[in-house]
């Protein structure tokens, strides 16, 4: 997909426009000569693989502020230059069950890779849907079952088996409650219900992993420095590992007590690595390899999707963001402090940007159904024919007409953690119409996010007072502004409702693809730590942790849009009372759901 221009251009022309084609260049690495495409000649190229709940995207970036010929004044950053995206099928064998085909996802990555011209890439960063678990055979490299997705609710019975003492132990070690949400319960279900998984466990060939592990295992480069084949790589980074319910967040290692509790063997699990380091082997030169179709990724960064989003926003201690995707995910960076929540908020690893770097932590609240409820209105209820129509309908009314929608299709996540909740629409009258329900859906996203953000703020305030913690950055403790991203954040009406519900300003960056951007930043940092940039003949210090998170690098404001709150204190109190009343009505409704009925979405 890359065009190679053999016509030389002058240095002055190149200086005038970085994006113009440049002379065909080469460099030699470990005795192999690589041809470099025109964009690579000017800026090193990185790829971000963004493997999400509904689709997979690959984005190609060029690294600015770093040249083969030194240039001054250019800020170190990443600029997207090409992308490709492919959706994958959502499989629903039973109500509340959600699965993905792991092989379909790998094929979609390959398609995207080829469409953006992924060859001659310096480094690859991976970000992925967390908690979703894949089981495969280490010999055949084939999946043993469809991937069980993070929002799948089939493990409710397994969750109910644990005593209060065991739940407390898990929460203290992991910062998270035992829930259908996390990977360990899904692995336990597979061990009890899949014969193929049971057989592989008996053979000693069973491997478990989240999507990042699966991608690296299937597509990670497997050559050593002598061009010899390496065994399969089985790794996951600390952010993904923190979602298994099996990693101790203080030691950042698999915990024997947790493994024994869930009946999981350590040899089935990936090795835990940092979020910014080389985890694969070296790729062969695609211009000389015999297998032209083979894809070998040199992976230098891995982050779970929400952690990548936070890095894309360049969140420092005290900053918060909310991602509006299939679900909603709010995160607040708490620095090197492990903050324990008293309100059902998760304590998690924010990232560890290198083997020798200290881990940073975060508070996170997950809302199971965010933009998914918009899709539900379109595909299941058929109230609208296009997702954008929801906003158009919502704008035609000034309120919901008393209608409240709680989309607890598979239960409620933070801060309630109610597996027995199911969705409700209440307050219907003859006056209510489609526009009111559409606006109620947008309000549902905003209110669920509000609950999470408020709980995180209170937890941080209490932690700061109890430990008398001093501020460690200029933005520490600043909760006056919420940074947002994700597909649903393009909805101006939703963003204004969010600002009104919170009583605070909401800022949306010009580029809302912060998740892929964060993965690319991690790969850039990981490549620097490995010394990759020296192979490109430049002595200038490239992308470092300080370049991304240093005091002189404020969160990006260029082209961002600010939504300021227009609500009064009385209006916010009234709306919250209505929301909390509807929440109570969702409890225990799982009893009345037909759990045997199959359906497809």
Secondary structure, DSSP 8 states (H G I E B T S, - for coil): ------S---HHHHHH-TTS----EEEEETTEEEEE-HHHHHS-EEEEEEE-SSEEEEEEEEEET--SS--SS---EEEEEEEEEEE---B-SSTT--EE-HHHHHHHHHHHHHHHT-TT-SEEEEEE-SS-EEEEETTT--BSS-EE-TT--TTHHHHTTS-HHHHHHHHHHHSS---TTSHHHHHHHHHHH-HHHHHHHHHT-EEEEEHHHHHHHHHB--B-TTS-B-----EEEHHHHTTTT-EETTTTEE-HHHHHHHT--GGGS-EEE-SBS--S-B---TTT-S-TT---B-EEEEEEHHHHHHHHTT--TT-EEEEESSSEEEEEEEET-----SSS-EEEEEE--STTS--EEEEEEEES-STHHHHHHHHTS-S-SSTHHHHHHHTTSSS-TT-EEE--TT-B-TTT-BTT---EEE---TT--HHHHHHHHHHHHHHHHHHHHHHHHHHHHHHHHHHT----STTTT--SEEEEESGGGG-HHHHHHHHHHHTSEEEE-S---HHHHHHHHHHHHHHHHHTGGGGGT--S----HHHHHSTT-----TT-EEE-----HHHHHHHHHHHHHHHHTTTTGGGGS-TT-----
